[in-house]
Amino acid sequence: MNETVRRIIGPTILLFGGTYFDFEAPDNSAFTIEDVAHGLAMTCRFAGQCYRHYSVAQHSVHISRIVPPEHAYQGLMHDASEFAVGDMAKPLKVMLPDYTVIEKRVEAAVFRRFNVPTPLPPTIKEADIRMLATEQRQLMRNRDEWHYTHGREPLDFKLPAWTPEEAKAQFLKRFAQLSNGAA
């Protein structure tokens, strides 16, 4: 069987830029920061179950702005693997351990490609949880206390309504500000 054909019909996805992303060998895939930004901007958080489209790209830009400046780049890139694997709802993710293995493989490849220092500092996780509390308050109908955000206060700022195009542009702009040539 032709190797190119196997990869196209195998565990691959076609990226925005026209190349294929291989889930078995993500380091060998020709993905760019534009592919990452596009995928994140088109991916709605909360499985799309919020008032309006709110993308992973927008979430990531906000995280990069609320963490200490020395962690801003890691904050921007913390969910970058979701450009390929999507933003799976946490309750479903915990039921699918194989998904987590794939997600971690993709994350490692993305972090290597864009020189994201690892491990991520605890400030990223804390900012992510506070942002989740903020997003729940502003984007969801339900005000139940979620176990994951227990004891965390939402941040005191209004989440603007960005289109996917604006989220992509803002993500790329922030990447250019923070990356120091990591692309």
Secondary structure, 3 states (H helix, E strand, C coil): CCHHHHHHHCCEEECCCCCEEECCCHHHCCCCHHHHHHHHHHCECHHHCCCCCCEHHHHHHHHHHHCCHHHHHHHHHCCCCHHHHCCCCHHHHCCCHHHHHHHHHHHHHHHHHCCCCCCCCHHHHHHHHHHHHHHHHHHCCCCCCCHHHCCCCCCCCCCCCCCHHHHHHHHHHHHHHHCCCCC
